[in-house]
Amino acid sequence: MFDLFKKEEINSLKARISQLEEENRILSLQLGKKDEKAKKTIAIKQDVDRELNEARNKISSLTNEIQTLKNETSQEFKFRLSESLSKNRLEEIIFSLAGFQTKISTLITVYLEKDKLLEDVAKDTINLFDSCALHLIEKIESSTGKIILYDTNRIINLVVIPVFPILQSECVLNRQFDLGPLRKNLEYDKILVVNAHAGETIIGIVEADTFVEHEIVRSNVMGKHKQGGWSQKRFQSLVEEDVRHHADKVRAVLEPMILKHKDIQYVLAGGEGKLIKMIMEGYDYHLVMKSMDTISKGNADQLLRDVMAVRCYWV
């Protein structure tokens, strides 16, 4: 009886051994596949790392090339000179340009209205412009248009930003620059100047490059909101109320001035845009926006010189 039980136990153990051996075989196969997969994964990772490093190196190289191009561009596309000229100084330059003449037609004069494209106005001569010059001309922003005096021999290349807007675009290729419209653009009979800043605004009528009358309007407008004071919303409301009050004071002075001078051609305005809109509300004048600083000790003459200055760029 004992041998029978022992034999059954041995058979059971043998069966268990066979089962474990089969499981071991299966696990060995699985482990072999995982090892193979791991080796492939390692190989793929190495390839990915290599490609990633190559990509990073390429990006770094391209970044350096881009920076180099930017530096070259910033050096290449640069104005020879840019400055603001008084009317008298500009007239001296026009006088000198009038005597400039070439043997053949190499001088291009372009009068470009605001928002007009040079390539549309100068269709027949655009190919005569240097690419660098074209880039610089396009970079110049102007609310009154541009006057372009371009010599294809690159002796004289000048862009004038006029005080008053260009009303008609045209392009002329000749042996001399067409300076007639430029001279005419400098002419005016009467203009209104408005330099609007909260708390201090100057308005005046200009004839023959002189204020025939002007007024400085001052009023109290709150400064910036400080912590611990009113709420920001309440403070802002009070500031807007002060600004509106200031605009009303300016309009009260402006109205009789305009009634006296009904033949105003342009309004040259600068300062705070919202305040300008309040002051000029209801008036239908050709408004030309200018960059104007606050009035320095009420120096109206200096303000007028700044307002009437013409910006010029030598390309």
Secondary structure as the mmCIF struct_conf table of DSSP 4:
data_model
#
loop_
_struct_conf.conf_type_id
_struct_conf.id
_struct_conf.beg_label_comp_id
_struct_conf.beg_label_asym_id
_struct_conf.beg_label_seq_id
_struct_conf.end_label_comp_id
_struct_conf.end_label_asym_id
_struct_conf.end_label_seq_id
HELX_RH_AL_P HELX_RH_AL_P1 PHE A 2 GLU A 76
BEND BEND1 PHE A 77 PHE A 77
BEND BEND2 ARG A 80 ARG A 80
STRN STRN1 LEU A 81 LEU A 85
HELX_RH_AL_P HELX_RH_AL_P2 LYS A 87 ALA A 98
TURN_TY1_P TURN_TY1_P1 GLY A 99 GLY A 99
BEND BEND3 LYS A 103 SER A 105
STRN STRN2 LEU A 107 LEU A 112
TURN_TY1_P TURN_TY1_P2 LYS A 114 ASP A 115
HELX_RH_AL_P HELX_RH_AL_P3 LEU A 118 VAL A 121
TURN_TY1_P TURN_TY1_P3 ALA A 122 THR A 125
HELX_RH_3T_P HELX_RH_3T_P1 ILE A 126 LEU A 128
BEND BEND4 PHE A 129 PHE A 129
HELX_RH_AL_P HELX_RH_AL_P4 SER A 131 LYS A 139
BEND BEND5 SER A 143 THR A 144
STRN STRN3 LYS A 146 ASP A 151
TURN_TY1_P TURN_TY1_P4 THR A 152 ASN A 153
BEND BEND6 ARG A 154 ILE A 155
STRN STRN4 ASN A 157 ILE A 161
BEND BEND7 VAL A 163 PHE A 164
HELX_LH_PP_P HELX_LH_PP_P1 PRO A 165 ILE A 166
BEND BEND8 GLN A 168 GLN A 168
STRN STRN5 GLU A 170 ASN A 174
BEND BEND9 ARG A 175 GLN A 176
HELX_RH_AL_P HELX_RH_AL_P5 GLY A 180 ASN A 185
TURN_TY1_P TURN_TY1_P5 LEU A 186 LEU A 186
BEND BEND10 ASP A 189 ASP A 189
STRN STRN6 ILE A 191 HIS A 197
TURN_TY1_P TURN_TY1_P6 ALA A 198 GLY A 199
STRN STRN7 GLU A 200 GLU A 207
TURN_TY1_P TURN_TY1_P7 ALA A 208 ASP A 209
STRN STRN8 THR A 210 ARG A 218
TURN_TY1_P TURN_TY1_P8 GLN A 227 GLY A 228
BEND BEND11 GLY A 229 TRP A 230
HELX_RH_AL_P HELX_RH_AL_P6 GLN A 232 LYS A 260
STRN STRN9 TYR A 266 GLY A 271
HELX_RH_AL_P HELX_RH_AL_P7 GLY A 273 MET A 280
TURN_TY1_P TURN_TY1_P9 GLU A 281 GLY A 282
STRN STRN10 HIS A 286 MET A 289
HELX_LH_PP_P HELX_LH_PP_P2 ASP A 293 ILE A 295
BEND BEND12 SER A 296 SER A 296
TURN_TY1_P TURN_TY1_P10 LYS A 297 GLY A 298
HELX_RH_AL_P HELX_RH_AL_P8 ALA A 300 VAL A 307
TURN_TY1_P TURN_TY1_P11 MET A 308 MET A 308
STRN STRN11 VAL A 310 TRP A 314
#
